[in-house]
Amino acid sequence: MGKALEGVKILDFTHVQSGPTCTQLLAWFGADVIKVERPGVGDITRGQLQDVPNADSLYFTMLNHNKRSITIDSKNKKGMEILERLVKHCDVLVENFAPGALDRMGLTWERIQELNPRMIYASVKGFGPGPYEDCKVYENVAQCTGGAASTTGFRDGLPLVTGAQIGDSGTGKTHLATGLGVAACQQKQRVRFVTAAGLVNELVEAQHHNLLGRALARWSRYELIILDEVGYVPFAQVGAELLFQVISERAERATLVLTTNLPFSEWTQVLPNARLCKALLDRVTDRAHIIETGSDSYRFKRTVAGQAKRH
């Protein structure tokens, strides 16, 4: 039996960690990953934390197994011709450049679709629609703005960023790779993979900066929405209402996939009122595909109980 992704060609524009963890996983599953790097420099991690002189670092090699590499100067006419030829012959493009970098290179979504209408495009960015969407983001920024740093450290001290890069690896290996797998099964569809808390935070932030219409318009483009971790954290009234707005508007025109760790009878613990909970459940159970992650998964009610004991 062959590997799951044998015959699939990945055009890999990723660097450092969040993107390479994704494309490495795809390579393990059998995909032919072609990593594009800068001439004379390559991925910056080739030279970071080197333990053997004049050799690629362990940091680089442990994130780039089973890949082929090519250096291309996109500012050179011949280099751009080679890039466009690769776009035509690959099945998936993955990038984690700074916002707008690929567009400035000349590979806009429209140009990519013109060259290869079947191309699946995967992009890692720090922020969704809102005031920060054009900002560059590294692990420490993601952990602090997302709240993960608040779960690490000492009770009487400041929040701390974890030593392990949970945001980079989690984004690439879990979310992006899963989204790509589903996109491959749903060819020609635009797919968005997001946690429920991530979606709510994105919408609340956009509303706070009077950009809600823009954020909702962006969600209207997706034909397949994968909403992960429904039931892990509670929502404020405004957040729950915005979540319901996205689900109710897209339910009839898009495919919804939800993963949840709670039985429906316990959803009242994470939604602010019973009426909104019932309305959301009616939409979800009628229109969405539900994946239950099991009784052994993390449960919000256990967190509440644990906090009550500590206080």
Secondary structure by P-SEA (a helix, b strand, c coil): cccccccbbbbccccccaaaaaaaaaaaaccbbbbbbccccccccccccccccccccaaaaaacccbbbbbbccccaaaaaaaaaaaacccbbbbbccccccccccccaaaaaaacccbbbbbbbcccccccccccccaaaaaaaaccccccccccccbbbbccaaaaaaacccaaaaaaaaaaaaccbbbbbbcaaaaaaaaaaaaaacaaaaaaaaaaaccbbbbcccccccccaaaaaaaaaaaaaacccbbbbbbbcccccccccccccaaaaaaaaaaaaacbbbbbcccccccaaaaaaaaaaac
